[in-house]
Amino acid sequence: MRQPSLIARRVAAASVSLVVAAGAAACGPEDNDAKASAGDSAPHQGGTLTVLNRNPQQDFDPARLYTSGGGKVPTLVFRTLTTRNRENGAPGTEVVPDLATDTGRPNEDATVWTYTLKEGLKYEDGTAITSADVKYGIERSFAPELSGGAPYLRDWLVGAADYQGPYKDSKGLAAIETPDSRTIVFHLNKPEGEFPYLATQTQFAPVPKAKDTGTKYEEHPVSSGPYKVVKNENDGERLTLERNTYWSAKTDAERKAYPDKIDVRSGLDSSVINQRLSASQGADAAAITTDTNLGPAELAKVSGDKELAARVGTGHFGYTDYIAFNPNVKPFDDIKVRQAISYAVDRSSVVNAAGGSSLAEAATTYLPNQKSFGYEPYDLFPAGKTGDVAKAKELLKEAGHPNGLTITLTHSNSQDFETSPEIATAIQDALKKAGITVKLQGLEDNDYSDTIHDVKTEPGFFLAHWGADWPSGGPFLAPIFDGRQIVKDGANFNTGFLNDKSVNAEIDAINKLTDLDAAAKRWGALDKKIGEQALTVPLFHPVYKRLYGEDIRNIVISDWDGVLDPSQVAVK
């Protein structure tokens, strides 16, 4: 997931406030088993599921959604070539077939990927879903008026860099072939072993050309999933979904589709959402949220109530909060200064500022601590729980600052418990013990985002965060540390301006691997190698807590996106 502040639409799920640091993840199987033992726990068909959210489900068009694994509410309407495995925890990070019969068949160097659609796939009107519809759905995502989706296809597909979509170029993309109604073939510019992950994005949802209404398609997109849109008010603020009678569970092993109806209500204050879920009155008893977490104060109240505590899903999304350095700004051009700060950080105080250990886990690696990312434990600048002041002072002296130094830390004023004043103050207090005076520069959220992602204005020392578009080291490390992704005119995410030929070459080498387990190990090793340059100080990985109504059953929260999965939920 890109920087949450820039991707709100994309993960429309996560958001601790951020745009979606995509939500809570992996309520472990143990948690769910414990809940299942209470009362009438068996999932039932029927009823209405209510979704209470802060952020409207805007741009409900598969071309415009930037969603990992098919999204949350969108995955009820849009099926894609592949999807995430709908299971708790780590098993949920696996790619599985959706519309396709398998996760894709690569050629020898992973530059050509072939998919075959399952038999019997139908839209909500009973017409057959074809490979040409998948091709068209992808092509329309290139239209400027339908922008907003993931950028990978423009980079990966042969000849796609300047393509402007089917409205301006009806010839389409030659890089996508459909030799018959069930076969689709993709030709890539370079090897991409993680193409099955990309094929989970909503751009891979089929769109029948005859039903395409351009920018108005979002008002009634044609469903390929278990539910169809019957009402879309105020650009996704109120959505009503009902069963797609032509959807067949025989072709869809992932979505359970228990409720008869889904009522999505957005534009609500987070405190109101949690109050309504807590009270569970009327329709709210059968309600969930896909974008609102419990904050520190709310969690304290809930934890003191056994009944409410039993209705909290817990998990971990692949996400890291960290300090970023710009080595082009003094004194951060000196690695010893960066190392000194790394040693001086008090992660215990940072975790407390983020809401405590129930909501944050201390991090010493840039990659999240999950197997699918290739997590390799390391602590290159061991600060312990409270910081190594002596080591920090020693390095500062070696760097020519025996009397300490004064620096400025840029942060967001957004109350997200990630890049906000609470975290900045904790860092300020810790570094003071090592003789480093930290001045705080707080910016409003939009200004903060624009400032840190512009090479002309990027500060030397600031708070940042990153989440994965899919559970792998690739979309986590490459945008931040691949020198070829430094953007001089636009949003730049390689904040450390790292352009190391050996790092770039390793990224290319790993991308060629279709054995994702082997790739994960190498991502982990690369993370450690990059970490030696001290371009970031990993602080913590967020932990998410989501409350749900008392009549909700069959809670599934995977490590893919960390959000309670509405496709699995049943109501009592």
Secondary structure, 3 states (H helix, E strand, C coil): CCCHHHCCCCCCCCCCCCCCCCCCCCCCHHHHHHHHCCCCCCCCCCCEEEEECCCCCCCCCCCCCCCHHHCCCHHHCCCCCEEECCCCEHHHHCEEECCECCCCEECCCCCEEEEEECCCCECCCCCECCHHHHHHHHHHCCCHHHCCCCCHHHHHECCCCCCCCCCCCCCCCCCEEEEECCEEEEEECCCCCCHHHHCCCHHHCCCCHHHCCHHHHHHCCCCCCCEEEEEEECCCCEEEEEECCCCCHHHCCCCCCCCCEEEEECCCCHHHHHHHHHHCCHHHHHEECCCCCCCHHHHHHHHCCHHHHCCEEEECCCEEEEEEECCCCCCCCCHHHHHHHHHHCCHHHHHHHCCCCCCEEECCCCCCCCHHHCCCCCCCCCCCCCCCHHHHHHHHHHCCCCCCEEEEEEEECCCCCCCCHHHHHHHHHHHHCCCEEEEEEEECHHHHHHHHCCCCCCCCEEEEEEECCCCCCHHHHHHHHCHHHCCCCCCCCCCCCCCCHHHHHHHHHHHCCCCHHHHHHHHHHHHHHHHCCCCEEEEEEECEEEECCCCEECCCEECCCCCECCCCCEEC
